[in-house]
Amino acid sequence: MVGAGGQRQRPRPELRHPDAGAITVGFEVLLPLQDPGLRLLVYRAADEVSRASLDRLCAR
């Protein structure tokens, strides 16, 4: 996907949680320089509705 300004954007996956429902997330892929065979994926809420759903889950 190409967004405003011609920058490439990743799709935002939608996860389904049995209690919280749909949660849209963005993610970053981190590649450690010391071990290029490893990848660390960091997921975060992509919008305020998803953030509120995740906050409710964490408060349990």
C-alpha positions in Angstrom: 0.0 0.0 0.0 1.1 3.5 -0.7 -0.1 6.3 1.5 0.0 10.1 1.4 3.3 11.5 0.2 4.1 8.2 -1.6 5.3 6.4 1.5 4.8 2.7 1.6 2.4 1.6 4.4 1.9 -1.8 5.9 -1.6 -3.3 6.0 -3.2 -3.1 9.5 -4.3 -6.6 10.5 -7.5 -7.1 12.5 -7.3 -9.5 15.4 -10.5 -11.1 16.9 -10.5 -11.5 20.6 -13.4 -13.6 22.2 -14.2 -10.9 24.8 -12.9 -7.6 23.3 -14.0 -8.3 19.7 -12.1 -6.8 16.7 -8.8 -5.1 17.5 -6.9 -3.4 14.6 -3.1 -3.3 15.1 -0.1 -1.8 13.5 3.3 -3.4 13.8 7.0 -2.8 13.5 9.6 -5.4 12.6 12.9 -5.0 14.4 16.0 -6.8 13.1 18.9 -7.1 15.6 22.2 -6.3 14.0 24.0 -9.0 16.2 21.7 -11.8 14.8 20.1 -11.0 11.4 18.3 -14.3 11.5 16.0 -13.1 14.3 13.0 -10.8 13.9 11.0 -9.1 16.7 7.5 -8.0 15.9 6.0 -5.3 18.0 2.2 -4.9 17.7 0.4 -1.8 18.9 -3.2 -0.6 18.7 -3.8 1.2 15.4 -6.7 3.4 16.6 -8.4 4.7 19.7 -11.2 2.0 19.7 -8.6 -0.8 19.6 -6.5 1.0 22.3 -9.5 1.1 24.6 -10.2 -2.6 24.0 -6.6 -3.5 24.8 -6.7 -1.3 27.9 -9.8 -3.1 29.2 -8.2 -6.5 28.6 -5.0 -5.4 30.5 -7.1 -4.0 33.5 -8.5 -7.5 34.2 
